[in-house]
Amino acid sequence: MQILTNRLSIIPATLLFLLLNVANAAEYKLSENLPAESAHESPVAINMAGGEQEVIPSRKLFNFHLNSTSPFLRDSETTLDFRVMDFARDHGGSDEREAFAAGSELTFTSGKWRDRLSLGATWHTSIGIDAPKDKGNTDMLAPDQSNLRVLSRAYLNYDLSETATLQMYRQDFDMPYINRQDSRMIPNTHEAYMIRNDGEQLTYIFGHITKMKERDSERFVTMGKVAGASDSNSGTSLAGVRYNFPNDIIAGALVQNTDDVFTTTYAETNFSRRLTDSWGMQLAAQYTDQRSNGSAKLGRFYTYSWGLSSKLSYRGAILTTAYSRIGEDAGIRRPFGGTPGFTSSMLYKFDRADEKAWRLGLSQNFTQLGLPGVSFVVNYTNGRDAKDEAGLPLGREDEIAVTADFRPQSGPLEGLWLRVRYAKGSRDNSPDDNSDLRIILSFRFGAFS
């Protein structure tokens, strides 16, 4: 706990840093946004969209009148974000990881040329303020705690029709197992060539991803190498579809294939409904099939996972229960982003071989109670019966994770986002408890438009 005590002492300094550097605050783009107000509004994992996250309304520093120019320039926008984050993870004193960093995100998006062609680019930085060299591998900076500067996105979009778009080169995704995993300073991004259709009922995506840049790196490397096959130059081909059925039912499936490494197939179905003005509900089921393919450069394996989730809400409070089950022979591999598992948490993902896990969670969004932008989430998750590669028992895992948010929706602090996350976990086969503390202060400015 000493590392967390030390990091808590930095909160006043962090607040002072933000207050003295109003221009150095930004929206911190997390894969999790504020909790929904009702269970029927809770997001589903089977998302075919790009990695666009919930955006705080921009505050424009400059506003040029370009009405006489082409839409390509007139509708363009440049946003300048700054962020500050403090991260500390303590593995019982045997493996301490910590970093306090500030970073920026400069993004340009153009308007459309001839109503079809647009482009965009993002320059990311993450600069260590207090980052001990012997406590690296935080994913906040490079593994050795050195600073990061990278052109993370550089893409060209061409509208093939009213709903279909060709997307080329560096971009981000928000799909199961291939996503931004944006819970540090800089997200995962990928070099890809995709066609995506966003219809009212039918959404689909297909294409090929050649390379990936991880959160703690400036380099784009082949998907096969990211997966762990050092001699692989394979990319990942994927195809996915999601359909919105009548009566508030959504179903979808996604196939991701990395040649000579492994193939992942994911499917999910979701039913949600507003019961009354105050009550809402959601039921969901998911299934993952994962297996080696071709020459199996990571070894032959086959595994699966399935999960069930239920949510019941009342006036901004959501009660969640979930269960998951992993295949007996191998755990789930997730090198390309975060996992969609219903029981995945901050410290443990509860996806080891043969693991059975259950979750009980409660969130409260205080908007309906007169405090918009204030919320909390608490989850308790337990996993048991997991095995290692030799088939030996690993014992149970327990984790409790808490997230609190303060995000004013109006007034002089609109655009500010303070997020504090804490997790405590334990494993039967480990003499030490694990803990994790994250403090994020963020703000977004619209720079030029």
MARMI-352093 format. One record per residue (C-alpha): residue in three letters; x, y, z. Coordinates in nm, 4 decimals. Layout:
BEGIN
 residuo        u        v        w
     ALA        X        Y        Z
...
//
This chain:
BEGIN
 residuo        u        v        w
     MET   0.0000   0.0000   0.0000
     GLN   0.2969   0.2364   0.0348
     ILE   0.3046   0.3111  -0.3358
     LEU  -0.0650   0.4085  -0.3286
     THR  -0.0161   0.6249  -0.0199
     ASN   0.2630   0.8047  -0.1992
     ARG   0.0539   0.8538  -0.5122
     LEU  -0.2441   0.9874  -0.3151
     SER  -0.0158   1.2578  -0.1801
     ILE   0.0327   1.3853  -0.5359
     ILE  -0.3363   1.4725  -0.5851
     PRO  -0.2983   1.8324  -0.4540
     ALA  -0.0021   1.8835  -0.6873
     THR  -0.2021   1.7406  -0.9769
     LEU  -0.4923   1.9758  -0.9049
     LEU  -0.2523   2.2686  -0.8819
     PHE  -0.0943   2.1664  -1.2128
     LEU  -0.4371   2.1755  -1.3777
     LEU  -0.5408   2.5076  -1.2241
     LEU  -0.2151   2.6766  -1.3221
     ASN  -0.2288   2.5303  -1.6726
     VAL  -0.5887   2.5618  -1.7844
     ALA  -0.4724   2.5236  -2.1432
     ASN  -0.2965   2.2020  -2.0427
     ALA  -0.6121   2.0098  -1.9639
     ALA  -0.8067   1.7861  -2.1982
     GLU  -1.0681   1.5218  -2.2445
     TYR  -0.8981   1.1971  -2.1548
     LYS  -1.0364   0.9462  -2.4027
     LEU  -1.1323   0.6398  -2.2069
     SER  -1.2842   0.3255  -2.3472
     GLU  -1.5357   0.3529  -2.0620
     ASN  -1.7402   0.6728  -2.0498
     LEU  -1.9762   0.7890  -1.7791
     PRO  -2.2241   0.5164  -1.6756
     ALA  -2.5564   0.5209  -1.8572
     GLU  -2.8629   0.6699  -1.6918
     SER  -3.0693   0.3591  -1.7654
     ALA  -2.9936  -0.0080  -1.8322
     HIS  -3.1617   0.0062  -2.1734
     GLU  -2.9074   0.2746  -2.2765
     SER  -2.6023   0.0673  -2.1774
     PRO  -2.3659   0.0147  -2.4739
     VAL  -2.3188  -0.3238  -2.6378
     ALA  -1.9787  -0.4730  -2.7110
     ILE  -2.0505  -0.5700  -3.0714
     ASN  -1.9571  -0.2305  -3.2163
     MET  -1.8524  -0.1958  -3.5807
     ALA  -1.7834   0.1759  -3.5579
     GLY  -1.4487   0.3464  -3.5534
     GLY  -1.2890   0.4513  -3.2273
     GLU  -1.4763   0.7776  -3.1826
     GLN  -1.5401   0.8268  -2.8133
     GLU  -1.7876   1.0385  -2.6206
     VAL  -1.6835   1.3987  -2.6805
     ILE  -1.7093   1.6917  -2.4420
     PRO  -1.8405   1.9997  -2.6301
     SER  -1.5422   2.1846  -2.7733
     ARG  -1.4515   2.5329  -2.6596
     LYS  -1.3308   2.7181  -2.9659
     LEU  -1.0177   2.9268  -2.9276
     PHE  -1.0518   3.0744  -3.2760
     ASN  -1.3346   3.0843  -3.5245
     PHE  -1.2526   3.1702  -3.8826
     HIS  -1.5321   3.2591  -4.1224
     LEU  -1.4714   3.0389  -4.4212
     ASN  -1.8177   3.0469  -4.5727
     SER  -1.6761   3.1459  -4.9111
     THR  -1.4306   2.8569  -4.9259
     SER  -1.4883   2.4979  -5.0310
     PRO  -1.6563   2.2573  -4.7819
     PHE  -1.3211   2.0759  -4.7516
     LEU  -1.1785   2.3783  -4.5640
     ARG  -1.4980   2.5384  -4.4350
     ASP  -1.6076   2.2263  -4.2470
     SER  -1.2619   2.1321  -4.1199
     GLU  -1.1790   2.1348  -3.7489
     THR  -0.8645   2.1141  -3.5416
     THR  -0.8918   2.0180  -3.1739
     LEU  -0.6145   2.0528  -2.9210
     ASP  -0.6406   1.8331  -2.6109
     PHE  -0.4170   1.8179  -2.3056
     ARG  -0.4310   1.5542  -2.0372
     VAL  -0.2766   1.4743  -1.7004
     MET  -0.2820   1.1260  -1.5482
     ASP  -0.1352   0.9614  -1.2413
     PHE  -0.1091   0.5820  -1.2400
     ALA   0.0121   0.3422  -0.9688
     ARG  -0.0093  -0.0365  -0.9578
     ASP   0.1261  -0.2376  -0.6632
     HIS   0.1774  -0.6136  -0.6879
     GLY   0.2418  -0.6545  -0.3177
     GLY   0.5782  -0.4789  -0.3313
     SER   0.7336  -0.7311  -0.5712
     ASP   0.6363  -0.5402  -0.8850
     GLU   0.5534  -0.1720  -0.8456
     ARG   0.4591   0.0362  -1.1489
     GLU   0.3971   0.4077  -1.1408
     ALA   0.4017   0.7168  -1.3590
     PHE   0.2707   1.0719  -1.3521
     ALA   0.2471   1.2081  -1.7059
     ALA   0.1042   1.4917  -1.9129
     GLY   0.0244   1.4669  -2.2792
     SER  -0.1452   1.6263  -2.5753
     GLU  -0.3600   1.5242  -2.8688
     LEU  -0.3663   1.7488  -3.1752
     THR  -0.6297   1.6347  -3.4255
     PHE  -0.7219   1.7706  -3.7672
     THR  -1.0327   1.6563  -3.9534
     SER  -1.1243   1.8030  -4.2902
     GLY  -1.4575   1.8649  -4.4489
     LYS  -1.5612   1.6705  -4.7573
     TRP  -1.4217   1.7339  -5.1039
     ARG  -1.6952   1.6854  -5.3640
     ASP  -1.9159   1.5455  -5.0865
     ARG  -1.7097   1.2254  -5.0703
     LEU  -1.3420   1.2593  -4.9780
     SER  -1.2146   1.3629  -4.6328
     LEU  -0.8988   1.3123  -4.4310
     GLY  -0.7708   1.3413  -4.0778
     ALA  -0.4620   1.3078  -3.8621
     THR  -0.3727   1.2986  -3.4924
     TRP  -0.0399   1.3749  -3.3231
     HIS  -0.0099   1.2284  -2.9720
     THR   0.2434   1.2977  -2.6974
     SER   0.2945   1.1569  -2.3482
     ILE   0.5599   1.3248  -2.1322
     GLY   0.6738   1.1840  -1.7988
     ILE   0.6635   1.4283  -1.5074
     ASP   0.7358   1.1795  -1.2295
     ALA   0.8217   0.8417  -1.3829
     PRO   1.0825   0.6339  -1.1953
     LYS   1.2919   0.4248  -1.4354
     ASP   1.2697   0.1164  -1.2135
     LYS   0.8870   0.1253  -1.2070
     GLY   0.8079   0.1127  -1.5781
     ASN   0.5746  -0.0952  -1.7953
     THR   0.2789   0.1222  -1.6978
     ASP   0.1565   0.1664  -2.0604
     MET   0.1575   0.5412  -1.9837
     LEU   0.4994   0.5931  -2.1437
     ALA   0.7448   0.3651  -2.3206
     PRO   0.8389   0.0537  -2.1176
     ASP   1.1583   0.2282  -1.9965
     GLN   0.9515   0.5357  -1.8969
     SER   1.0810   0.7468  -2.1875
     ASN   0.8486   0.9971  -2.3548
     LEU   0.6236   0.9173  -2.6503
     ARG   0.5572   1.1262  -2.9630
     VAL   0.3740   0.9676  -3.2536
     LEU   0.1538   1.0378  -3.5550
     SER  -0.1048   0.7901  -3.4328
     ARG  -0.3749   0.8535  -3.6917
     ALA  -0.3453   0.9550  -4.0590
     TYR  -0.6419   0.8426  -4.2643
     LEU  -0.8354   0.9023  -4.5836
     ASN  -1.2113   0.8394  -4.6019
     TYR  -1.4069   0.8039  -4.9244
     ASP  -1.7865   0.7784  -4.9152
     LEU  -1.8970   0.5019  -5.1495
     SER  -2.2653   0.5707  -5.0798
     GLU  -2.4821   0.7442  -4.8201
     THR  -2.3970   0.4763  -4.5637
     ALA  -2.0798   0.2999  -4.6881
     THR  -1.7285   0.4410  -4.6434
     LEU  -1.3812   0.3278  -4.7499
     GLN  -1.1307   0.4002  -4.4691
     MET  -0.7570   0.3817  -4.5398
     TYR  -0.4326   0.3861  -4.3399
     ARG  -0.3849   0.4837  -3.9725
     GLN  -0.7123   0.4733  -3.7815
     ASP  -0.8672   0.3396  -3.4630
     PHE  -1.1394   0.0880  -3.3887
     ASP  -1.3973   0.0136  -3.1215
     MET  -1.4567  -0.3565  -3.1877
     PRO  -1.4291  -0.6626  -2.9629
     TYR  -1.0612  -0.7624  -2.9265
     ILE  -0.9432  -0.4940  -3.1749
     ASN  -0.9877  -0.1513  -3.0223
     ARG  -0.8297   0.1620  -2.8777
     GLN  -0.8111   0.0189  -2.5238
     ASP  -0.7829   0.3843  -2.4291
     SER  -0.7307   0.3721  -2.0529
     ARG  -0.3865   0.5375  -2.0393
     MET  -0.2410   0.8357  -2.2285
     ILE  -0.2265   0.7234  -2.5938
     PRO  -0.4627   0.4661  -2.7493
     ASN  -0.3896   0.1674  -2.9680
     THR  -0.4163   0.2553  -3.3356
     HIS  -0.3917   0.0433  -3.6507
     GLU  -0.2905   0.0692  -4.0135
     ALA  -0.5872  -0.0705  -4.2021
     TYR  -0.7950  -0.0672  -4.5195
     MET  -1.1627  -0.1132  -4.4421
     ILE  -1.5105  -0.0717  -4.5864
     ARG  -1.7769   0.0114  -4.3301
     ASN  -2.1516   0.0514  -4.3739
     ASP  -2.3531   0.2317  -4.1057
     GLY  -2.7198   0.1722  -4.1808
     GLU  -3.0122   0.2284  -3.9478
     GLN  -3.0660  -0.1453  -3.9109
     LEU  -2.7661  -0.3119  -4.0745
     THR  -2.4052  -0.2277  -3.9908
     TYR  -2.1139  -0.4183  -4.1401
     ILE  -1.7377  -0.3883  -4.1753
     PHE  -1.4745  -0.5844  -4.3644
     GLY  -1.1142  -0.5348  -4.4666
     HIS  -0.7550  -0.5924  -4.3620
     ILE  -0.5337  -0.4560  -4.0834
     THR  -0.1630  -0.4672  -4.1636
     LYS   0.0006  -0.3149  -3.8545
     MET  -0.0674  -0.1907  -3.5030
     LYS   0.0824   0.0646  -3.2649
     GLU   0.0399  -0.0285  -2.8999
     ARG  -0.0321   0.2204  -2.6217
     ASP   0.3288   0.2346  -2.5002
     SER   0.4993   0.2521  -2.8403
     GLU   0.5710   0.4871  -3.1304
     ARG   0.6217   0.2036  -3.3808
     PHE   0.3685   0.0278  -3.6001
     VAL   0.4496  -0.3435  -3.6312
     THR   0.2718  -0.6313  -3.8033
     MET  -0.0266  -0.7872  -3.6310
     GLY   0.1478  -1.1247  -3.6189
     LYS   0.4402  -0.9770  -3.4263
     VAL   0.2042  -0.7960  -3.1868
     ALA   0.0361  -1.1311  -3.1201
     GLY   0.3729  -1.2756  -3.0173
     ALA   0.4998  -1.4462  -3.3346
     SER   0.8332  -1.2691  -3.3858
     ASP   0.8810  -1.4126  -3.7365
     SER   0.5298  -1.3274  -3.8596
     ASN   0.4497  -1.0522  -4.1083
     SER   0.0809  -1.1435  -4.1148
     GLY  -0.1927  -0.8886  -4.0928
     THR  -0.5451  -0.9478  -3.9656
     SER  -0.8415  -0.9815  -4.1999
     LEU  -1.1831  -0.9236  -4.0479
     ALA  -1.5511  -0.9163  -4.1301
     GLY  -1.8368  -0.8273  -3.9005
     VAL  -2.2075  -0.7558  -3.9066
     ARG  -2.4604  -0.6153  -3.6600
     TYR  -2.8375  -0.5999  -3.7070
     ASN  -3.0980  -0.4065  -3.5113
     PHE  -3.4084  -0.6244  -3.4961
     PRO  -3.7549  -0.5031  -3.3951
     ASN  -3.8492  -0.5057  -3.0273
     ASP  -3.5122  -0.3674  -2.9061
     ILE  -3.3036  -0.6730  -3.0003
     ILE  -2.9495  -0.6355  -3.1369
     ALA  -2.7342  -0.9228  -3.2640
     GLY  -2.3960  -0.9329  -3.4284
     ALA  -2.0889  -1.1385  -3.5096
     LEU  -1.7260  -1.0655  -3.5964
     VAL  -1.4471  -1.2848  -3.7394
     GLN  -1.0797  -1.1824  -3.7104
     ASN  -0.8129  -1.3960  -3.8810
     THR  -0.4353  -1.3550  -3.8472
     ASP  -0.2740  -1.6018  -4.0890
     ASP  -0.0588  -1.8753  -3.9311
     VAL  -0.1340  -1.7362  -3.5826
     PHE  -0.4974  -1.7593  -3.4669
     THR  -0.8581  -1.6817  -3.5531
     THR  -1.1119  -1.5219  -3.3195
     THR  -1.4883  -1.5349  -3.3761
     TYR  -1.7144  -1.3284  -3.1511
     ALA  -2.0952  -1.3161  -3.1333
     GLU  -2.3314  -1.1223  -2.9094
     THR  -2.7036  -1.0668  -2.8715
     ASN  -2.8657  -0.7980  -2.6623
     PHE  -3.2207  -0.7168  -2.5563
     SER  -3.2995  -0.3912  -2.3761
     ARG  -3.6143  -0.2042  -2.2877
     ARG  -3.7373   0.0994  -2.0980
     LEU  -4.0023  -0.0449  -1.8670
     THR  -4.1333   0.2850  -1.7272
     ASP  -4.0039   0.6406  -1.7019
     SER  -3.7928   0.5284  -1.4050
     TRP  -3.7192   0.1604  -1.4736
     GLY  -3.5113  -0.0018  -1.7484
     MET  -3.3552  -0.3412  -1.8199
     GLN  -3.1028  -0.5163  -2.0422
     LEU  -3.0180  -0.8837  -2.1055
     ALA  -2.7127  -0.9890  -2.3078
     ALA  -2.5239  -1.3033  -2.4089
     GLN  -2.1830  -1.3387  -2.5753
     TYR  -1.9666  -1.6159  -2.7190
     THR  -1.6021  -1.6264  -2.8332
     ASP  -1.4351  -1.9056  -3.0315
     GLN  -1.0560  -1.8783  -3.0583
     ARG  -0.8158  -2.1240  -3.2208
     SER  -0.4794  -2.1470  -3.3935
     ASN  -0.4653  -2.1638  -3.7729
     GLY  -0.2222  -2.2486  -4.0525
     SER   0.1291  -2.3201  -3.9278
     ALA   0.0275  -2.2091  -3.5752
     LYS   0.3360  -2.0002  -3.4976
     LEU   0.2206  -1.9617  -3.1370
     GLY   0.1442  -2.3325  -3.0965
     ARG  -0.1728  -2.5322  -3.1466
     PHE  -0.4601  -2.4323  -2.9222
     TYR  -0.8364  -2.4056  -2.9055
     THR  -1.0494  -2.2275  -2.6491
     TYR  -1.3796  -2.0518  -2.6084
     SER  -1.5694  -1.8289  -2.3700
     TRP  -1.9320  -1.7490  -2.3118
     GLY  -2.1018  -1.5013  -2.0862
     LEU  -2.4404  -1.3780  -1.9656
     SER  -2.5265  -1.0356  -1.8304
     SER  -2.8370  -0.8726  -1.6835
     LYS  -2.8967  -0.5109  -1.5844
     LEU  -3.1861  -0.3492  -1.4008
     SER  -3.2037   0.0268  -1.3517
     TYR  -3.4039   0.2770  -1.1511
     ARG  -3.3587   0.6553  -1.1778
     GLY  -2.9942   0.6420  -1.2773
     ALA  -2.8953   0.3449  -1.0589
     ILE  -2.8042   0.0244  -1.2474
     LEU  -2.7648  -0.3152  -1.0801
     THR  -2.5545  -0.5552  -1.2890
     THR  -2.5024  -0.9308  -1.2613
     ALA  -2.2817  -1.1291  -1.4997
     TYR  -2.1301  -1.4740  -1.5441
     SER  -1.8560  -1.6020  -1.7751
     ARG  -1.6990  -1.9380  -1.8552
     ILE  -1.3653  -2.0027  -2.0313
     GLY  -1.2626  -2.3168  -2.2234
     GLU  -1.0778  -2.5900  -2.0338
     ASP  -0.7596  -2.6045  -2.2415
     ALA  -0.6434  -2.2426  -2.2869
     GLY  -0.7122  -1.8852  -2.1826
     ILE  -0.8343  -1.6124  -2.4167
     ARG  -0.5658  -1.4225  -2.6111
     ARG  -0.6197  -1.0479  -2.6570
     PRO  -0.3065  -0.8803  -2.7986
     PHE  -0.4884  -0.6288  -3.0209
     GLY  -0.6939  -0.4422  -2.7588
     GLY  -0.9263  -0.4774  -2.4645
     THR  -1.1517  -0.7753  -2.4091
     PRO  -1.5333  -0.7528  -2.4394
     GLY  -1.5814  -1.0043  -2.1556
     PHE  -1.8714  -0.9190  -1.9249
     THR  -1.6574  -0.9938  -1.6173
     SER  -1.3320  -0.8244  -1.7281
     SER  -1.2054  -0.5766  -1.4681
     MET  -0.9178  -0.3349  -1.3998
     LEU  -0.6616  -0.5790  -1.2575
     TYR  -0.7814  -0.9189  -1.3749
     LYS  -0.9603  -1.0128  -1.6963
     PHE  -1.1037  -1.3415  -1.5581
     ASP  -1.0304  -1.5225  -1.8850
     ARG  -0.7778  -1.7876  -1.7775
     ALA  -0.8205  -2.1464  -1.8924
     ASP  -1.1241  -2.3170  -1.7332
     GLU  -1.2091  -2.0090  -1.5263
     LYS  -1.5651  -1.9477  -1.4120
     ALA  -1.6382  -1.5940  -1.2982
     TRP  -1.9338  -1.3953  -1.1723
     ARG  -1.9873  -1.0256  -1.1104
     LEU  -2.2135  -0.8059  -0.9020
     GLY  -2.2045  -0.4361  -0.9829
     LEU  -2.3804  -0.1103  -0.9020
     SER  -2.3535   0.2239  -1.0799
     GLN  -2.5244   0.5543  -1.0149
     ASN  -2.5560   0.8421  -1.2585
     PHE  -2.6880   1.1373  -1.0587
     THR  -2.8299   1.3330  -1.3556
     GLN  -3.1912   1.2487  -1.2686
     LEU  -3.1206   1.3467  -0.9086
     GLY  -3.0081   1.6963  -1.0031
     LEU  -2.6308   1.6413  -1.0241
     PRO  -2.5455   1.5964  -1.3944
     GLY  -2.1918   1.4768  -1.4560
     VAL  -2.1508   1.3099  -1.1152
     SER  -2.1417   0.9303  -1.1059
     PHE  -1.9808   0.6227  -0.9543
     VAL  -1.9417   0.2536  -1.0420
     VAL  -1.8479  -0.0314  -0.8077
     ASN  -1.7976  -0.3926  -0.9246
     TYR  -1.7077  -0.7075  -0.7331
     THR  -1.5852  -0.9987  -0.9462
     ASN  -1.4858  -1.3513  -0.8420
     GLY  -1.3159  -1.6154  -1.0572
     ARG  -1.2402  -1.9784  -0.9705
     ASP  -1.1204  -2.3145  -1.1087
     ALA  -0.8612  -2.1601  -1.3467
     LYS  -0.5685  -2.3725  -1.4625
     ASP  -0.2198  -2.3009  -1.5984
     GLU  -0.0735  -2.4420  -1.9224
     ALA   0.0224  -2.7630  -1.7452
     GLY  -0.3314  -2.8111  -1.6147
     LEU  -0.2410  -2.7251  -1.2548
     PRO  -0.4969  -2.5272  -1.0516
     LEU  -0.4408  -2.1533  -1.0122
     GLY  -0.6973  -2.0909  -0.7402
     ARG  -0.9566  -1.8174  -0.7143
     GLU  -0.9327  -1.4483  -0.8005
     ASP  -1.1244  -1.1684  -0.6319
     GLU  -1.1386  -0.8032  -0.7327
     ILE  -1.3330  -0.4986  -0.6255
     ALA  -1.3084  -0.1953  -0.8544
     VAL  -1.4478   0.1543  -0.7976
     THR  -1.4733   0.4465  -1.0416
     ALA  -1.5902   0.7977  -0.9495
     ASP  -1.6443   1.0781  -1.2030
     PHE  -1.6951   1.4531  -1.1790
     ARG  -1.7774   1.6019  -1.5182
     PRO  -1.9693   1.9340  -1.5060
     GLN  -2.2168   1.9772  -1.7892
     SER  -2.2421   2.3566  -1.7784
     GLY  -2.0832   2.6658  -1.6254
     PRO  -1.7171   2.7712  -1.6068
     LEU  -1.5992   2.4125  -1.5439
     GLU  -1.7792   2.2632  -1.8434
     GLY  -1.5293   2.0439  -2.0264
     LEU  -1.3408   1.9430  -1.7113
     TRP  -1.3356   1.5712  -1.6304
     LEU  -1.1940   1.4365  -1.3053
     ARG  -1.1902   1.0581  -1.2841
     VAL  -1.0568   0.8495  -0.9942
     ARG  -1.0343   0.4685  -1.0237
     TYR  -0.9211   0.2210  -0.7612
     ALA  -0.9068  -0.1589  -0.7622
     LYS  -0.8043  -0.4168  -0.5029
     GLY  -0.7472  -0.7797  -0.5952
     SER  -0.6199  -1.1050  -0.4511
     ARG  -0.5265  -1.4502  -0.5801
     ASP  -0.5122  -1.7754  -0.3856
     ASN  -0.1720  -1.8676  -0.5252
     SER  -0.0118  -1.5299  -0.4485
     PRO   0.1036  -1.4142  -0.1041
     ASP   0.0474  -1.0500  -0.1978
     ASP  -0.2609  -0.8502  -0.2867
     ASN  -0.2685  -0.6374  -0.6006
     SER  -0.3935  -0.2798  -0.6132
     ASP  -0.4355  -0.0131  -0.8769
     LEU  -0.4934   0.3628  -0.8491
     ARG  -0.5593   0.5976  -1.1414
     ILE  -0.6293   0.9710  -1.1271
     ILE  -0.7168   1.1462  -1.4528
     LEU  -0.7714   1.5189  -1.5063
     SER  -0.8755   1.6180  -1.8548
     PHE  -1.0123   1.8963  -2.0687
     ARG  -1.0770   1.9574  -2.4399
     PHE  -1.0409   2.2754  -2.6419
     GLY  -1.1566   2.3289  -2.9987
     ALA  -0.8548   2.4945  -3.1561
     PHE  -0.9501   2.6149  -3.5027
     SER  -1.2692   2.5740  -3.6993
//
